[in-house]
């Protein structure tokens, strides 16, 4: 059974930082694109960041560029999201996602291109 388990969420003041982790089990994602998405209250799920299987190529939503950094450790089957200079509008449930198709980076920002999802971790940024 494939599982993605997020951790690291919490409550932080504006301007603060959090580091999210996503640990995968049941399947290796070392050859797959991994992504982070989020859903704010009353809003649609949106793309946050994605990373290629090597970790050398990363993609970000404009709203988080220069503040968030996605990375991965394939030896640990884990992907991370370092979030700096957090803003109240970053408040959301953050989800880790993994592609089922190997070496496929097409439409990395599309949620329906990801086959595996975590349960989500809440991030709340107070003003």
C-alpha positions in Angstrom: 0.0 0.0 0.0 1.4 3.4 -1.0 1.3 6.1 1.6 2.4 9.7 1.6 2.5 11.2 5.1 3.0 14.9 5.6 4.3 16.5 8.7 5.6 19.8 9.9 2.5 22.0 9.7 1.4 24.2 12.5 0.7 27.8 13.6 3.2 30.5 12.9 3.2 34.3 12.8 3.5 36.2 9.6 7.1 36.4 8.6 8.0 33.1 10.2 9.1 29.8 8.7 8.0 26.2 8.6 9.4 23.1 6.9 7.0 20.5 5.7 8.1 16.9 5.1 6.4 14.2 3.1 7.6 10.6 3.7 6.6 8.0 1.2 6.3 4.3 1.8 5.1 1.3 -0.2 6.7 2.6 -3.4 9.8 4.4 -4.4 9.3 7.8 -6.0 12.9 8.3 -6.9 11.9 8.3 -10.6 8.8 10.4 -10.3 7.9 14.0 -10.1 6.7 15.0 -6.6 4.6 18.1 -5.9 3.0 20.2 -3.2 -0.5 21.6 -3.4 -2.7 23.5 -1.0 -6.3 24.2 -0.3 -7.3 27.3 1.5 -10.7 27.6 3.2 -13.4 28.3 0.6 -10.9 28.0 -2.3 -9.9 25.5 -4.9 -6.9 23.3 -4.5 -3.9 25.0 -6.1 -0.4 24.1 -7.2 2.4 25.2 -4.9 5.7 23.5 -6.1 7.0 20.5 -7.9 10.4 18.8 -8.3 11.8 16.5 -10.9 13.0 13.0 -10.0 16.7 14.1 -9.9 15.8 17.2 -7.8 17.7 19.4 -10.2 14.6 21.0 -11.7 12.0 22.8 -9.6 8.8 24.7 -10.3 6.9 27.2 -8.2 3.6 29.0 -8.3 4.2 32.8 -8.6 2.6 33.4 -5.2 5.4 31.4 -3.4 8.4 32.0 -5.7 11.4 33.3 -3.8 9.8 32.3 -0.4 9.3 28.5 -0.7 11.9 25.9 -1.6 11.1 22.3 -2.6 13.7 19.6 -2.3 14.0 15.9 -2.0 16.1 13.1 -0.6 15.6 10.0 -2.7 17.6 7.8 -0.3 14.9 8.6 2.3 12.0 8.7 -0.2 11.1 12.1 1.2 10.3 15.4 -0.2 10.4 18.7 1.7 8.9 22.2 1.4 10.8 25.0 3.2 8.5 27.9 3.6 10.0 31.3 4.6 8.4 34.7 5.1 5.0 33.2 5.5 2.0 35.3 4.9 -1.6 35.0 6.2 -2.7 34.1 2.7 -0.5 31.0 2.9 -2.9 29.6 5.4 -4.2 26.3 4.0 -4.0 22.5 4.2 -0.9 21.4 2.3 -0.8 18.2 0.4 2.0 16.2 -0.9 1.5 14.4 -4.2 3.4 11.8 -6.3 3.2 10.9 -9.9 2.6 7.3 -10.8 4.2 7.5 -14.2 8.0 7.6 -14.1 10.0 10.3 -15.8 6.9 12.3 -16.7 7.1 16.0 -16.0 4.4 17.1 -18.3 1.8 19.4 -16.8 3.5 19.3 -13.4 1.0 21.9 -12.1 -2.0 19.8 -12.8 -3.4 18.0 -9.8 -5.0 15.2 -11.8 -1.6 14.2 -13.2 -0.7 12.9 -9.7 -1.8 9.5 -8.6 -0.8 9.5 -5.0 -1.8 12.0 -2.3 -1.2 12.5 1.4 -3.8 13.4 4.0 -2.6 16.9 4.3 -1.1 19.0 7.0 -2.6 22.3 8.3 -0.5 25.5 8.0 -1.9 28.5 9.8 -0.3 31.9 9.5 -1.4 34.6 11.9 -1.1 38.3 11.2 
